Amino acid sequence: MDQPISDGQGSYRRQHGGRQQEDQLHTDVLVVGGGTAGVTAAISAAEEGASVVLIERDSGLGGVGIRAGVHTYYLGTKGGIQDQLDQRVLSLNQQMGSASKGFTPESKGLAISARIQELGILVIYESIVSEVIMENNQVCGAIVESGRGTIRIESAILIDSTADGDISYLAGAEYTLGREWDGALHNFSLVPRTVDAKNQLRCKNFDIGWVDVTDPADISRAYRAGRRHAWRGGENPLNMHYTVIGPQLGLREGRLIQGEHILNQHDFLVDRRFEDVVMRCFAHHENHAFDYANESEWSQIWVAMLGMWRFGFGGDVPYRCFVPKEIDGLLIGCRAFSQDHDTAMMLRMQRDLHKIGEVVGTAAALSVKHGVIPRHIPVAELQQRLLSRGVLKEDEISGDSKPWVTLEGESTENMSRLLKEGATAAEVEKLIGYLGGDEESAALWWLWTLGDACVPVLLEALSQTEGRHQRGIAFALGLLGQEAAVPVLAAIFRSRDADRPNTLTRTEESWVSALVLLKNMKNSTVATDVIELLRTEKRSATLLFMLHYLISVADQLSGSMQAETREAVEVMLADPELGNDFVLHHSGEELPALPDTRSMRWGIELAAAYVLELVGGKGRRIFNGYRQDHRGYARVAANKLSERLTAWKGV
């Protein structure tokens, strides 16, 4: 006799004659991944009238806030299902008799499970998708595997809530992975929880190192590193008691699936309004990196030069970002939705992820209702449903753009007009007047954004001023790629001007900012100075900026300068403490500088290998060593840089 195997909410497979046979299910909406966004995707789709099956690889739902223990909200925007869940959590906290800094993970898990059960959503735990069912370019379901057998689940719409875009990847969607330079992803954490002196549950969310999220062996290595370094500095199990460590890694970035629009930071900063807006978000450029020379040029300027790491902003997220290019029947309902690497640093907050899930769950149900693929649903109707659900507000659909970067004494309306109409010479002069003062960073951003129209006025002003004001004008011209700025930028670099916009650790001194601009302009004026400084500089972040500068001007170096570069790089590489001054977010120097934690030796050596190859040195030996490294992220970086060099050399 066949015996049903059930998860308590309904049988989904049968055991026959002592062996497993494939069973089949059909559902309107199949959600894969029961994390932060996946649970709200499943709930919203069911509330909108669709039948829903939810697949979860773990034994519980909730994602980073529950399973990874990050039980506090950091920025993001409220509204929708999350507000209802939070009310349930408050009630459950009283029943459990526990206090928490943030929400109590167990209470939120119970609140989610209760709502899932009320809606009759079938949850299949401890299971993964091994294959996506496709008909031409349309996703029609998935083959699900568990320790007890195989299930074929056919669906009208599939929602990828795997965080790393696993389903989209299996379906053949285009994607990017990691930053452009070396493919490195955002740092990971493995969060311990403790009870403080006030008897409150707290999480200690500090970074451990880097990991390749697509490599199971590297994920395993990351777990070992996280558990090994849960106690830092003078902490030990006797003086710091943890209630739990993990149990899931805190992963912040994975694949980014290419959709109908790729969201970027400029969209947010100018508050670009989209006709198909389905939610708003808010955070800051929360990139935990300290090796900004390895990040994008935009990130280097925004953080290292302008010091804007903590500046809060956000904006419209259009529906088309959740629809993968050329793949139908699929919605991206997690942090893998269509955005660039820089934007992914901020649009990953738990509140915003809850909204992402609710958006795609509502869209999936609407797609089923109308019998159309997700890219063809009536977006205006989706917006009305999201208004009713509290995800959107009326003024978020019809409001005017309001740029986030402002200047004292300037109205938002006037700054918006500058973006639409451009600036007059008098208005450019007014912006130049802020340079050298407390609002220089904001003024530089505006001059950079307004572009070449500002150049004539800046050029005229450059020769008529001096000191901090002249430095600001040179920075503005450097941002716009104007060679007239070079003499002043070179002087700033050579004087080791230590002034900087603020005291944030990631903000660089003015001489380094000048070097960044010269690097972007590929100007070799200070190449001799940089080569000499390589022999003595010890700070990892600065060394990386200098190496990237040499990469940008390598083809301009004479034979003798190339020889000097090779010698200086080898001197730098011989330092036994190379990279050990590097720190990670919230870890500081308490975390030991080991190869699988905060040491930046790997990044410096790979950048140095690139330089050596460009100047006739032996960088391949370094690449080859890292291609065999036990750390997956180091292998990825070595392969990526080596392949780029091969393509550049044409061999």
N, C-alpha and C positions, 0 to 999 in steps of 0.2 A: 504493500500500500504506500502511496506517495505521502510523505510527511511535510507539512508546510514549515518553512523557516521564516519567522516573522521578527520585525524589529519592535513589535508592540503596537504598531499603528496600521498593520495590514500586511498580509503575506506578499512577498515579491519574488519568491523562487521556490521550487519544489525539489525535494531530494527523492531520487528514484532508484530503487534497487541498490542502495549503498553507494551510489555515485552521483555526481552533480550533472544536471543537464541544463543547457541554456534556457532561461525563461525569458519571456518578452513582456514588456510593458509599453503602454502608449500614454502620453501626457501632452497637455497643451504646451506647458513650459517646463523645460529641464534646466535646473540651475546646478552648475558644477562648482562646488566650493562653498562651504557654509561659514565663511569668515565675516568680517565687518560689513562688507558690501553684500555678500551672498545671502545673509539672513534677511536683510531688508528687501533684496530683490525677490526672494521667495515669498515673503509676507505680502509685499505690495501686489505681486502678480495674483496671488490667491485672493486678496481683498478686492481686486478688480474683476474677479469672477473666473479666472483661469484655474484649471487643474495643474498642480505643481508637484514635481518630484525634485528632491534636493539630495545631491551626492556630496558626501564629506569624507575626506581621507582620514580624519581624526576620529576620536571617540566622543567628541563634544563640539558644540557650535560656538561661534562668537569671534574667532580670529584673535587678532593681536591684543585686544582689550581684555580677553578672558583667558585664552590658551597661552598667550605670550606674556600675560601679566602686566601690560601697560595700562593700568586701570585709572588713568586720568585723561581728560580731554585737553588737548593743547590746540588752541585756535580752531579753525574751521567755522562752519555756520550751522546754527540750530534750525529745526523745523522738520515736520513730517513724523515718520514712524519713530525716530530716535527720541522725540519728546515724550511720546506715549510709553516707550520702553523705560525711559528714565523715571517716570512717575511710578511705574511698577517696581522698579528697583528700590526706590525710597521706601515703599511699603514692605518689601521683602527684607530690607535691611533691619527694620524694626522686629520682624519675626525672627530673624537670625541673631539679633542681639549683638551685631558687630558694627564697628565704626571703621571708616576708611578715608584716607586722603584721596579723594576722587570717588569713583563708584566701587562697590564691592564686586569683584569678578564673579563670585558664585551667585550673587543675587541677580546680576545681569544675565548670567547663563540660564538661570531658572526662568526669568522673565521672557527671554527669547524662546525657550522650549515650550513654555505655556502658550504663547501666542501661536507658535508653529502647530501645536496640537489642536488648539481651538479651530484653526483653519483647515484641519484635515490634510496638512502637507505630509507626504510620505518622505521620510528621511532615511537614507541608506548610509549608514556609518561605515568607517574603516574600509572604504572602497575607493578605487581610482578608475579613471577613464583610460583605456588602452588604445581606443580607436574611435575616430569620429565617423559616423555614417554620413556619406556624401552622395548626392545625386548631381552630377556636374559640379557647379560651384555653390550648391546649396547644402547647408548642414541640415540633416534630418533626424539627428539623434546621436547616440553614443553607445559603445560597447563598454560595459562596466565590469571590472574584475575585483573580486575580494578573495579572502582566504577560503570562502565556501563555494565559489563558483562564478559563473558568468551570467550577466543580465544584458539583454539587448533592449535598450530604451529608445523608442521612437518618439519624436517630439515635433511640434509645429515650430517652436522657437527654442533655441538653446542659448543660455546666458553663461558666459565665461566669467566666473567669479573666483578663479584660481589664484588671483593676485599676480602671478607671473605670466599670465596669458597662455597657459599650457594648451587649452582647447583651441584657441586661435592658431597656435603654432601647429597643432596636429591637423587643422583644417587647411593649412597652407597659406595663412595670412602673412603679409609682409610685416617685419618688425625691426626695431633696433634694440641693442642690448649694451648698456653701459655708456660711459662717456667716449667721445670720439677719439681722444688721444690713445688710450690704452685699454679701453673696454671695461675699466674698473667700475664697480657698482657701489652704491652707498654703503657705508659701514653697517655692520650688524650688531645686535645686542642679544644677550640671554639674561633676562631680567630676574633678579632675586627679589623676593618680597620679605619684609620684616615687620614686626610690630614695635612701634616706637614707645617712648616713655608715657605718652598719653593714651596708650592702648589702642592706637590707630594703625590699621594696616597701611603700609607704604610700599611703593615699588622703587627700586634703585636702577634707573634706566641709564646705563652707561655703555659706551661702545667698546667692543672687543677687538675688532679688526675688519678685514675684508673677506668676502666669500663669493664664489661663483654659484649663483642660485640654481643654475641649470645642471650642475655637476653633483650627483649624489655623494660621491666620495668627498668632495670639498664641503658639502653640507655636514657630513659626518665629522670631518675634521673641525668645523666651526663649533659643533656641539661640544666636542672634547675641550676645545680651547675655552669656550664660554664657562663650562663647569669648573675647569682648572683654575680660572681666574675670577671666580665669583667673589672671593675674598681678596681685597686689594690692600696694599700698603701694610699697615700694622694689624689689619683685620684677620681673624681666624675663627673657626667654629666655636671657640670658647668665649670670645668677647663680642661676636656678632652672630646672633642666631637668626637664621632664615626659616620661614615657614615652608618655602618652596623655591626652587630655581627653575624658571621656565614655565611649563615644559617645552614650549615652542620657541624657536629662534625669532627674534624681532628683525624681520627682513623688510627693508624699506624701498627696494627697487628691484625690478626684474625686466622682462621683455616689455617693450612699449609697442603696441600694435598700431600699425598705420591705418588711420581711418580717413574719412572724407575731409576732415580738417585736422591739422596737427597744431594743437594749442601751444602758444609760446608766451614768454614773459612780456614781450612787447604788447601782446593782446591785452594783458592784464593792466600794465602800467598806464597805458593810454585809455583804459576802460573801454575797449572796443565792444560795441554792442552788436549782438548777433540776432537775426530774426528768429532763429531756431533755438534761442536760449532755453535751457531746461533747469538750470540751477545756477546759483552764484557760490563762489568759494572765497575763503580768506585765510591767509597765513603770511609767512615771510619766506625769503629764499633760504629755507631751512636745510641747506646742504651742510652736513657735518664735516666736510673735508677741511683740511688745513694745507693740502698740497694744491693750491689754486692754480699754479702754473700748469698743472695737468688737466684743469677744467677748461671750459669754453672761454673764448675771448670775452663774451658778454659777462660771464661770471667773474672773470678776473677784474674787469672794470667795475662792475656793480659792487663787489665785495672787497677785493684787495685795494682798489684805488679809491672808490667813492665811500667805502665804509658803510654800505647800506644793508649789511647782513640782517639786522634786526628790523628793518623797515617793513611794516605790514601793508599788504595790498592784496588784491584779488580781482574777481570779475566774473563775466559771463562764461559759462561752459555750454557750448552749442551741442545740440543733439547729435550732429553728424560725427562728433568725436567718439561716439559709442558704436558707430556702424563701421565695421572693417571694410577696407577697399576690396571690391570684387568677390567678397564672400557673403552669401545671403543666408537667411535663417539664423543668424548669429548676432548677438549683442555682447559688447565688452562691458562687463559690470564689475570692475575692480580697478586698482591703480594702474593696470596695464593699458588703460584706454589711451586714445591717440593724443599724445603730448610729447614735447621734446624732453631731453634729459634734464635741462635746467628747470622746466616747469614741474617735472616729476618730483623735484626736491620739496615743493611746497604743497602740491595737490595730492596729499597722501594722509591728511589728518583724519582721525576717526569720524568726526562729525561729517566732514565732506564725503568720506567713503560711504557712510550710511545713506547720504543723499544720492550718491551715484547708484547704489543698489536700488533705491526706491524709484529713481528715474527709469532705469532699464527694466525693472519688474513691471512698472506701469506701462511702459512702451511695449513690452512683450505681450501683455494681456490685450492691449489695443490692437496689436498686429493680429492676434488670434481672432478677436472680435470682428475685424474687417476682412479677414482672410487675405491679408497682403504681407509681403516681406517687410522687415523692419524699416528699410530705407524708404518705403513708400507709405508709411502711416501718415495720417493727417496731423502734422506737428501742432497746429493750432488747437486741436482737440486734446493732444497730449499736454499742452501747456495749461489748458483749463482744468484737466484732471490734477495736475501738479499744484495748481492754485488751490483747488479744493482740499488737497492733501496737506497743504502747508509747506510744501517744498519750495514753491515760488511765491513771490508777492507781486501784486499788480504793477508796482513801479519798477520791478525788475524786468518786466517785459517791455514796457513802453518808456522807461526813463531815458534821460539824456546821458551822454558820456561825461564823466568827471575824472580827469586824470588825477592819479594819486599823489604825484610829486608836486608839491606846491611851494610857494615862496611867500614870506611874510609881506603883507600889504597887497598881495595880488589876489584877485577874486578867482574862484574856480571857473566861473563863466568866461573870464578873459583868457585864462590858460587853455580852456577848451577851444576858444576861438583861434588861438595860435596854432593848434594842431590842425584845424580845418583850413585856415586861410594862410598860414605862414606868418612870420614876424616882419615888421618893418625895420628899417635901419635903427630907428629910435628905440624900438623894443629890444633889439639885439644889444644896443648900448646899455639899456637898463639891466639886462641879464648879465652883461659883462661887469657891471657895477657890483654885483654880488661876489665876484671872484676875489679870493684872498680873505674873505670873511667867513662868518659862521655858517652861512648857507651856500658855501661854494659847491658842495657836492650836488645839491639840487640844481643849481645854476648850470653846472657842467652837464648834468643829465639833459637839461632842456636844450642847451646848445648842441649837444651830440644828437639829440632827437630831431631838432629842426634842420640840421644838416648843412649842406654846402651854402645855403643862402646866408649863413652867418659868417662865412669866411672873409669877405671883404672888410667887414667892420672889425673882425678880430685881428686881421693883418694890420690894419691901420692903428689899432690900439696897442699892438705888441711893442712897437718901437717908441711909444709915448709913455711908458710906465716902467716900473722896476719892482723888485722885491716880491712879496707874496702875490701881489696883483698880477705881475708879469708871469709868475709861475702858473697862476690859474689860467691866464690867456694861452700860455704855451700848452698846458694840458688840454684845453679845449681844441686848439689847432691840431694837437697830436691825435685826439680822438677822431678828428675829421681827416687824418692822414696828410696833413700839410707839412711839407718839408721845411717851411719857414720856422717851424717850432724846434727843429733839431738842435741848433746851437744852445738854446735855453735848456732844452731837455738834457743835453749832454752835460751842461754845467751843473744842473740839479743832481745828476747821477754822480759826477766826479766830486761834488762837495759833500756827498753823503748826507744830504738834507734829511733830517730825521723827523721833520714835521709830518703829522698825519691827521686825518679828519676826526678820529676818535681813538679810544684806547682798547677797542675790541681786538682780541687776539688775531683775528683773521685780517684786520686792516693793516696794510703795509705802509712803511715810511715813504716819503715823497720820492726819494732816490730810486726805490724799487718801482714805484708807479711810473717814473720816467723811463725806466728800463722796459717795462711792459709796453709802453707806447712806442718806443724805438723798435722793439721786437715786432709789434704789429705792423709797423711801417717798413720792416726789413731794412733798417738803416744800420750800417756797420760802424758808425762813428766811434762808438765806445768799445768796439770789439777787443782792442788791445787791453783796455782797462779790465774788462770782464775776464779775459784769459788769465791775467795776472792775479785777479781776486780769487779765482777758483782754487788757487794753491793754499789760501789761508781761511776762506769763509767756512764756517762750521754749521750754520743754521740751515737745516734741511730745506725749508720753504724757499729761502733765498737761493740756495744752490740750484734748485729746480728752475727758478725764474732765469737764472744765468744760463743754464744748459739749454733751455728753450730759446733763449735769445741767440745762442750760438748756432742752434739748428736753423733758425730763420735766416742767418747771414752767412752760413757756411760756404755757399757758392761764391761769395765775394772775398773770401780770405785768400791772401797770397800763399805761395808755397811755404815760406818761412813762418807765416802766422799759423798755417795748418800744423806745422811741426810743433810750434809752441803750444797749440791747443792740445795736441796728443799728449805732450809731456805734462801739461797742467792737469788734464783729466786723469792721467795715471797717478799723479801725486794725490789728487782728491780721492781716488778709489782706494788708495793704500791706507787711508785712515781707518783704524779698527773700530772707531766709534761712529762711523758714517751712518747717518739716519737715525741714530739712537736718541736724539733730542726731540724727535717727533712725538706729538701727543694726539690723543683721540678725544672726541667730544665727551665731556663729563668724566673722563678717566684721568686726565692729566698725567703726571709722572708716577701715579700710584700703580699703574699697570706696568709690568716689566717690559722693557724694549726687546722683545723676542721676535724671531722671524714670523711667527703666526699671530702676533698681536700688533703693537704699535710701531715697530721699527719701519722706517721708510727707506731702508737700504735698497730694497727691491726696486722701488720706483726711481731712485737716484741712479742706480746702476744701469737700469734699462734706458733711461734718458741719456746717460753717459755713453752707452754702447751705440746709441743712435748717432750721437755726435762723432764718435770715433769712426764709424763707418763713412760719415760724410766728409771727414778730413783725412782719409787714407789710413786709419788705424784699424785695430783688430777688435771690432765690436761683436763679431759673430760668435766668438767664444763665450761672451756673456749671454747673448741670446740663446745659444745652444744649451748652456747650463740651466737657464730658467725654463726652457722648454721641457726639461725633465724634473722640474721642481715638484715637491709634494703638495704645494698650494695651487689649487686650481686657478685662482685669480692671477697668480704670477705666470702660469703657463699661458693663459689667455693673453695677457699683456705682451709676453715675449713673442708669441705667434703673430699677434696683430701688428706689432712694430716691425718684426722681421719681414712680414708679407708686404707691408707698406714700402719698406726699403727696396725689396726685390722689384716691386712694380715701378718704383721711381728710377731704379738703375736699369730696368728693362732686361734683367737677366733672370 
